[in-house]
């Protein structure tokens, strides 16, 4: 993490990134340990994001990404031109296989 302007916002984003990378829900302790956060800070951030829909808790009270995180990602996908984004990769693949690619 490089010199965050707002420590709480930076920590909240780090928490979202951590949960996005995981294939499983995490306990508050696992989150605080992974991000080197005091448990009280992790608790406050997690419950704020839980209340806003960015996180959810499963039946074991472990945290995972919530619907609001999905909505943010979906909004990005709606505005990206997938053809333009894929074009350099398709051109490289076409060169590599010496054939037409779609």
Residue frames as a rotation matrix with the C-alpha (Angstrom) as fourth column:
UNK 1
0.589 0.808 0.000 0.00
0.808 -0.589 0.000 0.00
0.000 0.000 -1.000 0.00
UNK 2
-0.461 -0.817 0.345 1.47
0.829 -0.535 -0.160 3.36
0.316 0.213 0.925 -0.99
UNK 3
-0.957 -0.127 -0.261 0.81
0.233 -0.873 -0.430 6.45
-0.173 -0.472 0.864 1.10
UNK 4
-0.272 0.933 0.235 -3.00
0.918 0.179 0.355 6.39
0.289 0.312 -0.905 1.23
UNK 5
-0.637 0.156 0.755 -4.81
-0.093 -0.988 0.125 9.72
0.765 0.010 0.644 1.25
UNK 6
0.115 0.731 0.673 -7.56
-0.944 -0.130 0.303 8.32
0.308 -0.670 0.675 3.45
UNK 7
-0.789 -0.569 0.229 -6.58
-0.614 0.725 -0.313 5.42
0.012 -0.388 -0.922 5.68
UNK 8
-0.306 0.746 0.592 -10.12
-0.290 0.520 -0.804 4.10
-0.907 -0.417 0.057 6.21
UNK 9
0.635 0.538 -0.554 -11.02
-0.664 0.013 -0.748 4.23
-0.395 0.843 0.365 2.52
UNK 10
-0.115 -0.781 -0.613 -7.76
-0.910 0.330 -0.250 2.51
0.398 0.530 -0.749 1.63
UNK 11
-0.824 -0.173 0.540 -8.39
-0.458 0.765 -0.453 -0.23
-0.335 -0.620 -0.710 4.20
UNK 12
0.147 0.957 0.249 -11.95
-0.381 0.287 -0.879 -0.76
-0.913 0.034 0.407 2.96
UNK 13
0.585 0.014 -0.811 -10.72
-0.810 0.061 -0.584 -1.11
0.041 0.998 0.047 -0.61
UNK 14
-0.548 -0.827 -0.122 -7.99
-0.794 0.561 -0.235 -3.53
0.263 -0.032 -0.964 0.53
UNK 15
-0.523 0.443 0.728 -10.71
-0.360 0.659 -0.660 -5.59
-0.772 -0.608 -0.185 2.21
UNK 16
0.589 0.766 -0.258 -12.76
-0.528 0.123 -0.840 -5.70
-0.612 0.631 0.477 -0.99
UNK 17
0.214 -0.604 -0.767 -9.71
-0.901 0.181 -0.394 -6.74
0.377 0.776 -0.506 -3.02
UNK 18
-0.753 -0.497 0.432 -8.85
-0.644 0.690 -0.329 -9.46
-0.135 -0.526 -0.840 -0.49
UNK 19
-0.173 0.781 0.600 -12.37
-0.240 0.557 -0.795 -10.89
-0.955 -0.281 0.091 -0.57
UNK 20
0.632 0.363 -0.685 -12.44
-0.719 -0.054 -0.692 -10.69
-0.288 0.930 0.228 -4.37
UNK 21
-0.182 -0.823 -0.538 -9.31
-0.903 0.357 -0.240 -12.83
0.390 0.442 -0.808 -4.57
UNK 22
-0.739 -0.113 0.664 -10.57
-0.521 0.721 -0.457 -15.51
-0.427 -0.684 -0.591 -2.19
UNK 23
-0.599 0.547 -0.584 -12.67
-0.286 0.535 0.795 -18.50
0.747 0.644 -0.164 -3.24
UNK 24
-0.188 0.502 -0.844 -14.21
0.810 0.566 0.156 -18.70
0.556 -0.654 -0.513 0.20
UNK 25
0.714 0.450 0.536 -15.76
0.005 -0.768 0.640 -16.54
0.700 -0.455 -0.551 2.88
UNK 26
-0.372 -0.915 -0.159 -13.39
0.326 0.031 -0.945 -15.23
0.869 -0.403 0.287 5.55
UNK 27
0.403 0.399 -0.824 -13.72
0.909 -0.065 0.413 -14.69
0.111 -0.915 -0.388 9.28
UNK 28
0.968 -0.043 0.248 -13.05
-0.074 -0.990 0.119 -11.27
0.240 -0.133 -0.962 10.73
UNK 29
0.565 -0.808 0.167 -9.79
-0.163 0.089 0.983 -12.63
-0.809 -0.582 -0.081 12.21
UNK 30
0.133 -0.499 0.856 -8.66
0.846 0.508 0.164 -13.95
-0.517 0.702 0.490 8.82
UNK 31
0.654 0.164 0.739 -9.37
0.600 -0.706 -0.375 -10.54
0.460 0.689 -0.560 7.28
UNK 32
0.948 -0.284 0.145 -7.62
-0.316 -0.785 0.533 -8.59
-0.037 -0.551 -0.834 10.02
UNK 33
0.386 -0.843 0.374 -4.60
0.154 0.459 0.875 -10.92
-0.910 -0.280 0.307 9.93
UNK 34
0.233 -0.266 0.936 -4.32
0.948 0.277 -0.157 -10.82
-0.218 0.923 0.317 6.12
UNK 35
0.521 0.056 0.852 -4.47
0.476 -0.847 -0.236 -7.03
0.709 0.528 -0.468 6.05
UNK 36
-0.502 -0.734 -0.457 -2.50
0.765 -0.132 -0.630 -6.46
0.403 -0.666 0.628 9.28
UNK 37
-0.216 0.553 0.804 -5.43
-0.259 -0.827 0.499 -4.51
0.941 -0.100 0.322 10.73
UNK 38
-0.917 0.087 0.389 -6.46
-0.379 0.115 -0.918 -4.25
-0.125 -0.990 -0.072 14.35
UNK 39
-0.749 0.662 0.035 -9.52
0.657 0.735 0.169 -6.47
0.086 0.150 -0.985 14.82
UNK 40
-0.137 0.719 -0.681 -11.55
0.527 -0.529 -0.665 -3.45
-0.839 -0.450 -0.306 16.00
UNK 41
-0.430 -0.080 -0.899 -10.79
-0.570 -0.748 0.340 -1.58
-0.700 0.659 0.276 12.75
UNK 42
-0.976 0.073 -0.204 -11.61
-0.112 0.632 0.767 -4.64
0.185 0.771 -0.609 10.65
UNK 43
-0.535 0.825 -0.183 -14.87
0.783 0.402 -0.475 -5.03
-0.318 -0.398 -0.860 12.58
UNK 44
-0.098 0.498 -0.862 -15.94
0.063 -0.861 -0.505 -1.41
-0.993 -0.104 0.053 11.99
UNK 45
-0.615 -0.198 -0.763 -15.06
-0.696 -0.319 0.644 -1.49
-0.371 0.927 0.058 8.30
UNK 46
-0.972 0.226 -0.068 -16.67
0.169 0.867 0.469 -4.88
0.165 0.444 -0.881 7.68
UNK 47
-0.372 0.892 -0.256 -19.89
0.804 0.172 -0.569 -3.93
-0.463 -0.418 -0.781 9.42
UNK 48
-0.201 0.250 -0.947 -20.06
-0.315 -0.932 -0.180 -0.58
-0.928 0.263 0.266 7.61
UNK 49
-0.747 -0.142 -0.650 -19.66
-0.665 0.113 0.739 -2.35
-0.031 0.983 -0.179 4.27
UNK 50
-0.862 0.507 -0.012 -22.12
0.506 0.858 -0.087 -5.04
-0.034 -0.081 -0.996 5.39
UNK 51
-0.201 0.816 -0.543 -24.71
0.450 -0.416 -0.791 -2.37
-0.870 -0.403 -0.283 6.12
UNK 52
-0.094 0.091 -0.991 -24.15
-0.656 -0.754 -0.007 -0.78
-0.749 0.650 0.131 2.70
UNK 53
0.819 0.544 0.184 -24.40
-0.275 0.653 -0.706 -4.11
-0.504 0.527 0.684 0.84
UNK 54
0.347 -0.769 -0.536 -20.75
-0.880 -0.069 -0.471 -4.36
0.325 0.635 -0.701 -0.25
UNK 55
-0.836 -0.541 -0.093 -20.27
-0.463 0.785 -0.411 -7.39
0.295 -0.300 -0.907 2.00
UNK 56
0.431 0.889 -0.154 -22.51
-0.619 0.415 0.667 -10.26
0.657 -0.192 0.729 3.08
UNK 57
-0.477 -0.509 0.716 -22.20
-0.851 0.472 -0.232 -12.82
-0.220 -0.720 -0.658 5.85
UNK 58
-0.381 0.315 -0.869 -22.79
-0.372 0.809 0.456 -16.50
0.846 0.497 -0.191 5.25
UNK 59
0.627 0.735 -0.260 -24.48
-0.114 0.416 0.902 -18.92
0.771 -0.536 0.345 7.64
UNK 60
0.341 -0.608 -0.717 -21.20
0.894 0.447 0.046 -19.18
0.292 -0.656 0.696 9.62
UNK 61
0.889 0.111 -0.445 -21.01
0.268 -0.913 0.308 -15.37
-0.372 -0.392 -0.841 9.95
UNK 62
-0.247 -0.958 0.145 -18.00
0.656 -0.055 0.753 -15.27
-0.713 0.281 0.642 7.61
UNK 63
0.244 0.292 -0.925 -17.68
-0.261 -0.899 -0.353 -12.38
-0.934 0.328 -0.144 5.18
UNK 64
-0.337 -0.289 0.896 -17.83
0.825 0.368 0.429 -12.43
-0.454 0.884 0.115 1.38
UNK 65
-0.998 -0.016 -0.056 -18.49
-0.015 -0.853 0.522 -9.86
-0.056 0.522 0.851 -1.32
UNK 66
-0.323 0.944 -0.066 -22.05
0.313 0.041 -0.949 -8.59
-0.893 -0.327 -0.308 -1.44
UNK 67
0.311 0.612 0.727 -24.48
0.888 0.086 -0.452 -7.60
-0.339 0.786 -0.517 -4.15
UNK 68
0.887 0.020 -0.462 -23.35
-0.047 -0.990 -0.134 -3.96
-0.460 0.140 -0.877 -4.21
UNK 69
-0.140 -0.989 -0.047 -19.80
-0.346 0.004 0.938 -5.09
-0.928 0.148 -0.343 -5.14
UNK 70
-0.363 0.116 0.925 -21.31
0.724 0.660 0.201 -7.06
-0.587 0.742 -0.323 -8.03
UNK 71
0.705 0.704 0.091 -23.31
0.627 -0.557 -0.545 -4.02
-0.333 0.441 -0.833 -9.14
UNK 72
0.505 -0.613 -0.607 -20.14
-0.422 -0.789 0.446 -1.90
-0.753 0.031 -0.658 -9.26
UNK 73
-0.542 -0.740 0.398 -18.34
-0.049 0.500 0.864 -4.54
-0.839 0.449 -0.307 -11.34
UNK 74
-0.057 0.630 0.774 -21.33
0.881 0.396 -0.257 -4.89
-0.469 0.668 -0.578 -13.63
UNK 75
0.814 0.330 -0.478 -21.45
0.150 -0.914 -0.376 -1.13
-0.561 0.234 -0.794 -14.18
UNK 76
-0.089 -0.926 -0.368 -17.85
-0.516 -0.273 0.812 -1.28
-0.852 0.262 -0.454 -15.40
UNK 77
-0.630 -0.150 0.762 -18.64
0.395 0.783 0.481 -4.13
-0.669 0.604 -0.433 -17.78
UNK 78
0.412 0.881 0.234 -21.60
0.721 -0.159 -0.674 -2.22
-0.557 0.446 -0.701 -19.23
UNK 79
0.814 -0.058 -0.578 -19.42
-0.223 -0.950 -0.219 0.69
-0.537 0.307 -0.786 -20.26
UNK 80
-0.246 -0.968 0.045 -16.40
-0.374 0.137 0.917 -1.21
-0.894 0.209 -0.396 -21.63
UNK 81
0.567 0.302 -0.766 -16.20
-0.822 0.152 -0.549 -1.97
-0.049 0.941 0.335 -25.34
UNK 82
0.525 -0.320 0.788 -15.24
-0.199 0.855 0.479 -5.63
-0.827 -0.409 0.386 -25.16
UNK 83
0.859 -0.208 0.467 -14.24
0.512 0.357 -0.781 -5.78
-0.004 0.911 0.413 -28.82
UNK 84
0.638 -0.642 0.426 -11.76
-0.330 -0.728 -0.601 -2.91
0.696 0.243 -0.676 -28.41
UNK 85
0.457 -0.450 0.767 -10.46
-0.850 0.034 0.526 -4.32
-0.263 -0.892 -0.367 -25.13
UNK 86
0.586 -0.157 0.795 -9.89
0.043 0.986 0.163 -7.77
-0.809 -0.061 0.584 -26.67
UNK 87
0.984 -0.065 -0.166 -8.45
-0.174 -0.145 -0.974 -6.55
0.039 0.987 -0.154 -29.99
UNK 88
0.215 -0.976 -0.046 -4.73
-0.949 -0.197 -0.246 -6.46
0.231 0.096 -0.968 -29.04
UNK 89
-0.221 -0.255 0.941 -4.98
-0.616 0.785 0.068 -9.92
-0.756 -0.565 -0.330 -27.46
UNK 90
0.675 0.535 0.508 -6.75
0.081 0.631 -0.772 -11.38
-0.734 0.562 0.382 -30.48
UNK 91
0.825 -0.442 -0.351 -4.17
-0.515 -0.333 -0.790 -9.85
0.232 0.833 -0.502 -32.83
UNK 92
-0.147 -0.916 0.374 -1.34
-0.983 0.177 0.046 -11.36
-0.108 -0.361 -0.926 -30.78
UNK 93
0.008 0.240 0.971 -3.10
-0.268 0.936 -0.229 -14.75
-0.963 -0.258 0.071 -30.76
UNK 94
0.930 0.366 -0.024 -3.66
-0.094 0.175 -0.980 -14.60
-0.354 0.914 0.197 -34.52
UNK 95
0.422 -0.864 -0.277 0.05
-0.844 -0.263 -0.467 -13.95
0.330 0.430 -0.840 -35.01
UNK 96
-0.271 -0.551 0.789 0.99
-0.845 0.528 0.078 -16.75
-0.460 -0.646 -0.609 -32.65
UNK 97
-0.009 0.364 0.931 -1.20
0.053 0.930 -0.363 -19.40
-0.999 0.047 -0.028 -34.31
UNK 98
-0.861 -0.352 -0.367 -0.87
-0.276 -0.281 0.919 -17.91
-0.426 0.893 0.145 -37.80
UNK 99
-0.630 0.751 0.196 -4.61
0.730 0.488 0.478 -18.16
0.263 0.444 -0.856 -38.35
UNK 100
-0.384 0.621 0.683 -7.83
-0.237 -0.781 0.578 -16.18
0.893 0.060 0.447 -38.07
UNK 101
-0.785 0.155 -0.599 -9.26
0.605 0.399 -0.689 -15.77
0.132 -0.904 -0.407 -34.58
UNK 102
-0.127 0.820 0.558 -12.60
0.012 -0.561 0.828 -14.52
0.992 0.112 0.062 -33.28
